[in-house]
């Protein structure tokens, strides 16, 4: 269970860093948040792997969640567009990651 909380923290750190990139364009002080966020995200993903999460699952969930949350939050924070096609794309990314996760679980069952 701990590995999922660590992964959630990695996602939050990465999304915060990515959103801070846009803020840093106008106020360079935000680059400190960018650097700290990305460094934290990579350290936290490495911790997930150390805790036993497979790299395909960790990276897939991290990436898909990051893309989705960044797109949604950039709409709120920066008034960037969010179209139905973009929403469909995000759903397809999430579906792909879930497929990888279910496949990984099945593979672990077979190994036992």
MARKOLVEX-405080 format. One record per residue: x, y, z negated of N, C-alpha, C in turn. Coordinates in steps of 0.05 Angstrom, whole numbers, plus 5000, padded with zeros to 4 digits. Example, Ala and Ser with C-alpha at 12.3 -4.5 7.8 and 13.67 -1.06 7.14 Angstrom:
! residues 2
(node (5264,4886,4844),(5246,4910,4844),(5264,4934,4844))
(node (5257,4955,4858),(5273,4979,4857),(5258,5001,4843))
! end
This chain:
! residues 112
(node (5016,4976,5000),(5000,5000,5000),(5017,5025,5000))
(node (5040,5023,4986),(5058,5047,4984),(5067,5056,5012))
(node (5073,5036,5030),(5083,5044,5056),(5063,5061,5072))
(node (5037,5057,5067),(5017,5073,5081),(5016,5101,5071))
(node (5021,5105,5045),(5022,5132,5034),(5047,5147,5044))
(node (5069,5132,5046),(5094,5144,5057),(5090,5151,5086))
(node (5076,5134,5101),(5071,5140,5129),(5053,5165,5132))
(node (5033,5167,5115),(5015,5190,5115),(5031,5216,5109))
(node (5050,5214,5091),(5067,5237,5085),(5084,5245,5109))
(node (5094,5224,5123),(5110,5229,5147),(5094,5243,5168))
(node (5069,5235,5171),(5051,5248,5191),(5046,5277,5183))
(node (5041,5282,5158),(5036,5309,5149),(5061,5327,5154))
(node (5084,5316,5148),(5109,5331,5151),(5114,5338,5181))
(node (5109,5318,5198),(5113,5322,5227),(5094,5342,5239))
(node (5069,5340,5231),(5048,5358,5241),(5054,5387,5231))
(node (5061,5390,5206),(5068,5416,5195),(5091,5428,5211))
(node (5112,5412,5216),(5135,5422,5231),(5128,5430,5259))
(node (5111,5414,5272),(5103,5420,5300),(5087,5446,5301))
(node (5068,5449,5282),(5052,5473,5281),(5069,5497,5274))
(node (5089,5493,5258),(5107,5516,5250),(5123,5525,5274))
(node (5128,5508,5294),(5142,5516,5318),(5129,5540,5332))
(node (5102,5538,5333),(5087,5560,5346),(5089,5585,5329))
(node (5088,5583,5303),(5090,5606,5286),(5118,5618,5287))
(node (5138,5601,5291),(5166,5611,5292),(5171,5628,5316))
(node (5155,5626,5337),(5159,5643,5361),(5157,5672,5354))
(node (5140,5679,5335),(5136,5707,5327),(5151,5714,5302))
(node (5156,5694,5285),(5169,5699,5259),(5190,5677,5255))
(node (5215,5683,5261),(5236,5662,5260),(5239,5648,5233))
(node (5230,5660,5212),(5232,5647,5186),(5218,5620,5185))
(node (5199,5616,5202),(5184,5590,5203),(5202,5567,5213))
(node (5225,5574,5225),(5243,5552,5233),(5253,5536,5210))
(node (5253,5547,5186),(5261,5532,5162),(5240,5510,5157))
(node (5215,5516,5161),(5193,5496,5158),(5196,5475,5180))
(node (5202,5483,5204),(5206,5465,5226),(5228,5444,5219))
(node (5251,5454,5212),(5274,5436,5206),(5268,5418,5182))
(node (5257,5429,5161),(5251,5414,5137),(5229,5393,5143))
(node (5209,5400,5158),(5187,5382,5165),(5196,5359,5182))
(node (5212,5364,5203),(5221,5342,5220),(5241,5324,5205))
(node (5259,5336,5190),(5278,5319,5174),(5262,5302,5155))
(node (5243,5313,5141),(5227,5298,5122),(5212,5276,5136))
(node (5200,5282,5159),(5185,5262,5174),(5202,5238,5181))
(node (5226,5243,5191),(5244,5221,5199),(5253,5204,5175))
(node (5259,5218,5153),(5266,5203,5128),(5243,5186,5118))
(node (5219,5197,5119),(5196,5182,5110),(5189,5159,5128))
(node (5192,5162,5154),(5187,5139,5172),(5208,5117,5166))
(node (5233,5125,5162),(5253,5105,5155),(5246,5091,5129))
(node (5235,5105,5110),(5226,5092,5085),(5204,5072,5091))
(node (5186,5078,5109),(5164,5059,5116),(5176,5034,5127))
(node (5196,5036,5144),(5209,5013,5155),(5223,4997,5133))
(node (5236,5011,5114),(5249,4997,5092),(5229,4983,5074))
(node (5205,4994,5073),(5184,4981,5056),(5170,4958,5071))
(node (5178,4952,5096),(5168,4929,5109),(5149,4934,5132))
(node (5143,4958,5138),(5125,4964,5161),(5140,4959,5187))
(node (5128,4947,5206),(5141,4943,5232),(5144,4969,5247))
(node (5165,4971,5263),(5171,4996,5277),(5149,5003,5297))
(node (5138,4983,5311),(5117,4989,5330),(5092,5001,5317))
(node (5085,4990,5294),(5062,5001,5280),(5067,5028,5268))
(node (5090,5031,5255),(5097,5056,5242),(5099,5079,5263))
(node (5114,5074,5285),(5117,5094,5305),(5091,5100,5320))
(node (5076,5079,5325),(5051,5083,5339),(5031,5100,5324))
(node (5028,5093,5298),(5009,5108,5282),(5019,5136,5277))
(node (5045,5139,5272),(5057,5165,5268),(5053,5183,5293))
(node (5059,5172,5316),(5057,5187,5341),(5028,5194,5348))
(node (5011,5175,5346),(4983,5179,5353),(4969,5199,5334))
(node (4975,5196,5309),(4964,5214,5289),(4975,5242,5292))
(node (5001,5243,5298),(5013,5269,5302),(5001,5284,5325))
(node (4998,5270,5348),(4986,5283,5372),(4958,5292,5366))
(node (4942,5275,5354),(4914,5281,5349),(4911,5304,5329))
(node (4925,5302,5307),(4922,5323,5287),(4933,5350,5296))
(node (4955,5349,5311),(4967,5374,5322),(4947,5387,5341))
(node (4936,5372,5359),(4916,5383,5378),(4892,5395,5364))
(node (4882,5381,5344),(4858,5391,5329),(4865,5416,5313))
(node (4887,5415,5299),(4895,5438,5282),(4904,5462,5298))
(node (4916,5457,5322),(4924,5480,5338),(4899,5495,5349))
(node (4877,5480,5352),(4852,5493,5360),(4842,5512,5338))
(node (4844,5503,5314),(4835,5519,5291),(4855,5542,5285))
(node (4880,5536,5284),(4900,5556,5276),(4908,5575,5298))
(node (4910,5566,5323),(4920,5582,5345),(4900,5587,5367))
(node (4876,5578,5363),(4855,5582,5383),(4862,5570,5410))
(node (4876,5547,5409),(4883,5534,5434),(4859,5517,5443))
(node (4857,5511,5469),(4834,5497,5479),(4834,5467,5470))
(node (4810,5457,5468),(4805,5428,5462),(4782,5420,5480))
(node (4788,5405,5501),(4767,5398,5520),(4758,5369,5515))
(node (4737,5362,5529),(4726,5334,5527),(4747,5315,5538))
(node (4761,5322,5559),(4781,5304,5570),(4804,5300,5550))
(node (4812,5321,5536),(4832,5319,5516),(4823,5300,5493))
(node (4797,5303,5485),(4786,5286,5465),(4786,5257,5474))
(node (4779,5252,5499),(4780,5225,5510),(4808,5214,5509))
(node (4827,5230,5516),(4855,5222,5515),(4864,5214,5487))
(node (4856,5230,5467),(4863,5224,5440),(4850,5198,5431))
(node (4825,5193,5439),(4812,5168,5432),(4826,5144,5445))
(node (4836,5148,5469),(4851,5126,5482),(4877,5121,5468))
(node (4891,5142,5459),(4916,5138,5445),(4911,5123,5419))
(node (4890,5131,5404),(4883,5117,5379),(4876,5088,5384))
(node (4860,5083,5406),(4852,5056,5412),(4877,5039,5419))
(node (4896,5050,5433),(4921,5036,5439),(4937,5029,5414))
(node (4938,5048,5396),(4953,5042,5371),(4939,5021,5354))
(node (4913,5022,5353),(4898,5001,5338),(4902,4974,5351))
(node (4904,4973,5377),(4909,4948,5391),(4936,4937,5383))
(node (4956,4954,5382),(4983,4946,5373),(4982,4936,5344))
(node (4968,4950,5327),(4966,4942,5299),(4953,4915,5296))
(node (4931,4911,5310),(4917,4885,5308),(4935,4863,5319))
(node (4949,4869,5340),(4968,4849,5352),(4990,4842,5333))
(node (5000,4862,5318),(5021,4857,5299),(5011,4840,5276))
(node (4987,4845,5267),(4976,4829,5245),(4972,4800,5254))
(node (4963,4796,5279),(4960,4770,5289),(4986,4755,5291))
(node (5007,4769,5299),(5034,4757,5302),(5044,4749,5274))
(node (5039,4765,5254),(5048,4758,5227),(5033,4733,5216))
(node (5008,4730,5224),(4992,4707,5215),(5003,4682,5228))
(node (5011,4684,5253),(5022,4661,5268),(5049,4652,5256))
(node (5065,4671,5247),(5091,4665,5235),(5089,4650,5209))
(node (5067,4654,5195),(5063,4641,5168),(5057,4614,5171))
! end
